[in-house]
């Protein structure tokens, strides 16, 4: 009887831990964005092209001081280490907002202008 209780307890703990590991990293609706500027050292600017974000999550208008180009609904990527390298400047992609940021890659310290508003995303 005791061994059965231990097995049930062990299975419960195992499944609980697996549940935490499978926790969704992204929340909210599926959105569409465009890689607007792929600046040096992962200074990435993205524009929202479809869907809705809260006003504080993007800048309605941002001008790149280097090029003079103005972008609508722009934000700085807060988690560039998680951004797929196959997406090129000008390409659109789908994403969800995430609160989990895992920045384990090496990026250089060179600067390229980006919007002040940063948002972490998970590309779908």
N, C-alpha and C positions, 0 to 999 in steps of 0.2 A: 504494500500500500504506500509506503513511504517513497519507494523508487518511482512509482507512477506519479506521485505528486511532484517529485523533483523533475521528472521529464516534462510534465505539463508546465511547470514554472520555467524551465529552461527554454522550452518552445515559445512560451509567451514573451520572454525577454528577447529571444532571437528575432521574432517577428516584429517586436517593437523597435529594435535597433534597425532592422531593415526598413521599416516604415520611415524612420527619420532620414535614412540615407536616400530614399526615393522621394523625399519631399520636393514639391515643385519649386523651382528656382524663380520662375517668372510668374507674374500675375497680370490680370487684366486682359483686355482685348488684344487681338492680333492687329498690329499696326504696320503701315508700309512706310519705309524711309528710303533716303538716297544718300549714298556716301558723297557728300558735297566736296569736302576737302580732306585729302589724305596727306596731312602735313608731316614734316620730318619728325622722327622720334615718337611716333604714335600720337601726334597731336591731331586728332580726328574730329571733323565737324560733320554732323549728320543733319539732314532736313527731314521733317515729317511731311510725307506726301499724301497719306491717306489715314484717316482715323482721327481720334481726338485725345489730346493729353491735357492735363491741368495747366492753366496759364503759367504757373511757376516752374514748370518742367521744361520750358523752352523759351527762346527769345523770338518774339513775333517778327523781328527784323534785325539782322546782324550784318554788318559790312566788314569784309576781310580787309584790314588796312594795308596788306601787302599787295593785293590785286585790285582793290576798289570795287569788287563784286559784292552785291548785296544778296543775302539769302533770307528766305522767309521760313519761319517756324524752325529755327536752327538750335542745336544744342551740341555741347562738347561731349564726346564719349567718355564716360567715367571709368569704364573697364576695357581699355584697349587690348589688354592681354587676351581677352576672350573673344575678340572680334576676328572673324574668319579672314585669312589672308587672300583667299580667292576672289573676294569682292573688290572690284576696282572703282576708282573715282568715277562718278557719274552713274553707277549701277544702282538699281533699286533692289530692295530685299524686304522681307517680312521680319518683324521682331515683336517682342513683348518686353515690358518694363520688368526689371528684376531688382531685388534689394540685396542679393548675394553677390559680392564682388570678390573674385579670386585673382588677385594680381600677382602672379608668380613668375612672370616673364621679365626679362631684362629690357629696359628701354633706356635710350640715351637721354641726356639732359638738355639737348638743344631745344630751342623754343620756336614754335610757329603759332601765330595768333589763332585763338579759338574763342567761341562765345564763353561768357562767364558761367552760364547755366550748364551744369553737367548732369548727365543721366546715364545710369547703368542699364544696359539692355541685353537680352538674350536673342540672338538671331535664330529664327526658326528654319 
